[in-house]
Amino acid sequence: MNHCSTTGGYEATRSLLVLKHPPTAIFCQNDRTALGCYDALREAGLVVPGDVSVVGYDDEEISRHLRPKLTTCVLPHRAMGRWTIDHLQEYESKPRDRQHYPITKIECSLVPRESEGPPST
């Protein structure tokens, strides 16, 4: 199963819903996975965000067309590309051993829409 796909999101969500204590929120691997998550939740008779909050990742165009509109995080393509260009020369001069490369974190901003809220009581 491709976990990054709509089908992967659907199947993964179904497996979460059979847990003794199913989640009140699901953070999906990407926005396509969230589409499958929505389908599985709807099929189970659950409402987004009333019963389960859903957050995606990528801010793909589909996130604005889901109902409710999907809260997601932006994958900062331009910032990642800029950082790579800015640091490429310094990395070329370093040894090829991975342990010498520091971890760099680039902020992924949240795009709040309509798919998340407090858990129902």
C-alpha positions in Angstrom: 0.0 0.0 0.0 1.2 3.5 -0.8 0.9 5.4 2.4 1.2 8.7 0.6 -1.9 8.1 -1.5 -5.6 8.7 -1.1 -6.1 5.0 -0.7 -3.3 4.8 1.9 -5.0 7.6 3.9 -8.3 5.8 3.7 -6.9 2.4 4.9 -4.7 4.0 7.6 -7.7 5.9 9.0 -9.9 2.8 9.0 -7.2 1.1 11.1 -7.1 4.0 13.5 -10.9 3.9 13.9 -10.9 0.4 15.2 -8.6 1.2 18.1 -9.9 0.9 21.6 -9.4 4.7 21.9 -9.7 6.1 18.4 -8.0 9.5 17.9 -9.8 12.8 18.0 -7.3 14.3 15.6 -5.3 12.9 12.6 -2.3 14.6 11.1 -1.9 13.2 7.6 1.3 12.7 5.7 0.1 14.9 2.9 -3.1 16.5 1.5 -3.9 13.5 -0.7 -3.7 11.2 2.3 -6.2 13.6 4.0 -8.7 13.1 1.2 -8.7 9.3 1.9 -8.9 10.1 5.6 -12.0 12.3 5.0 -13.6 9.4 3.0 -13.0 6.8 5.8 -14.3 9.2 8.5 -17.4 10.0 6.5 -18.0 6.3 5.8 -17.8 5.7 9.6 -20.5 8.3 10.2 -18.0 10.8 11.7 -17.9 14.5 11.0 -14.8 16.6 10.4 -14.0 18.5 12.6 -16.9 17.9 15.0 -15.8 14.3 15.8 -12.3 14.2 14.4 -9.9 17.0 13.4 -7.8 16.5 10.3 -4.6 18.3 9.3 -2.7 17.8 6.1 0.7 18.7 4.8 1.7 20.3 1.5 -1.0 22.9 1.0 -1.9 21.3 -2.4 -4.7 22.9 -4.3 -7.0 20.0 -3.3 -6.9 21.3 0.3 -9.0 24.3 -0.6 -11.6 22.2 -2.4 -12.3 19.6 0.3 -15.4 20.1 2.5 -14.7 21.3 5.1 -11.6 23.0 3.7 -8.5 21.3 5.0 -6.2 22.9 7.5 -2.7 22.1 6.3 1.0 23.0 6.6 2.9 24.6 3.7 5.8 22.6 2.3 8.2 25.5 1.8 9.6 24.6 -1.6 11.1 28.0 -2.3 12.8 28.3 1.1 14.2 24.8 0.8 15.6 25.6 -2.7 17.0 28.9 -1.6 18.7 27.3 1.4 20.2 24.6 -0.8 21.6 27.1 -3.3 23.0 29.2 -0.5 24.8 26.3 1.2 25.7 24.1 -1.8 29.3 25.4 -2.1 30.1 25.0 1.6 28.8 21.3 1.5 30.9 20.5 -1.6 34.1 21.2 0.4 33.1 19.0 3.4 33.7 15.3 3.7 31.0 13.0 2.3 30.3 11.4 5.7 26.7 12.2 6.6 27.5 12.7 10.3 29.3 16.0 9.4 26.1 17.5 7.9 24.0 19.5 10.5 20.2 19.1 10.5 18.6 22.3 9.2 14.9 23.0 10.0 12.9 25.3 7.8 9.6 26.5 9.1 6.4 25.0 7.7 3.6 27.5 8.3 0.2 26.4 9.3 -2.7 27.3 7.0 -5.7 27.2 9.2 -9.0 26.4 7.5 -12.0 24.5 8.7 -11.0 20.9 9.4 -9.7 21.2 13.0 -11.3 22.2 16.3 -11.6 21.1 19.9 -12.5 17.5 20.5 -16.2 16.8 21.2 -17.1 15.8 24.7 
